[in-house]
Amino acid sequence: MSHFERFVEVAHHRVSRAPFFMVCVVIVVVWFISVPLWSDLKAWQVAIHTVASVISLLLLVLLENAGRRADEAAQEKLNVIAEGLAALMHSRAQEDRDLEESVQRLRDAVGLEERH
């Protein structure tokens, strides 16, 4: 696992929990309370928009990466199950022609032949 993948795992674990949500709420509350400190209301609004945009972009990239890897892991598990099922069906198909056809349909459906 690369450094980036480990970072994504840690980030995914942290941002999907309540403390991260509370940090976001605190940032918004502090921003809202800070309005008297700003002489220009437009700059005050730009500050939160900039922070929110940067955080949103980073989270989108990190969470999409984590989601893609989770999908790939689930697909690999399904492929292993399909391979095992096809092997079991094939071992029993000696006496049953319909079962052999089912094995072939299973292999075609999940692309088992292309992966080997």
N, C-alpha and C positions, 0 to 999 in steps of 0.2 A: 504494500500500500504506500503510495507516494505521500509526501508532506502535505500536498494540497488536499488529497483525499482524507487524510487524518484531520486536517483543519476543518474540512467540510463536515465530517462526522461530529466533531466537537461543537462546531457552530450550530449544526442542526439540532443536536441534543439541547443546547442552551436556549436557542430562540424558540423552541417549541414548548417551553415551560413558562409558568406564571411569573417568575421573577423578571424575565425579559419584558413581558407585557407591562409589568409595574414600572420598570425603568422607562419605557416609552411614555407611559402616563405621566410620570414625574417630569420628563423632558417637556411635555406639552404644558403641564401646569406651571413649571418654572418659566417657560416662554410666555405664557399668558400673563403671569404675575409681573413679568419684567417690562411690560408696556410703558410704565412711567419712566423707565431708564433710557428709553429711546427718544430721540428728538424727531426722528422721521418714522412715521408709521409704515411707510412703504418698505423701508429697510428692515423694520421689525418683522414684517410679513415675509420678506425675501429670506430672512435668516431661517425661519422654520421651514419654509418651502425647500430651501437648499439642503438643509439637514435631512428632511424627510425624503427628498428625492435620492440623495446619496445612499441612505440606509435602505430604502426600498430597492434600489438597483442591486446593491450588494446582496441583500437577502434573496432577491429573485434568482440571481446567478447561483448562489450557494444552495438554495433549496431545490432548484431545478436539477443541479448536479446530483444532489442526494436522492431525489426522486428517480432520476434516470438509472442510477446504480441500484436502487431498490428494485426497479422494474427488471433490470438485467438479471439480478440475483433470483427473483421469482421465476423468470422465464427459464433460467438454467435448471432450477429445481423441477419445474414442469417437464422440461426436456428429459431429465434423468428418470423421472417417473414414467414418461412415455416410452423411453428406451427399455426400461425394466418390464413394463407391461407388454410391449411388442415381443421381447425375448421370451417371456412366459407364454404368450399366446402362440408364438412360433413353435415352441417346444411341444405344445399340445395339439398343434394343427396337423400332425401327421395323419390322424384319422379323420379329420373334419375339413372338408374343402371350404366351407363357408367361413370357418375360423381363419384359414389362410388368406382369404380375400379380405377379411377384417384387419388382419395384420398389415396387409399391403395398404389398405386405406388409411390406417393409423400412421404408417411410415410416410405416406404421401402427405397427409394432413399436417404433420409437424416437421417434415423435412429431415427425417432421421438419416436417410441415405446421403444427403448433401453434407451432413456434418461429419461424416466419417471418412 
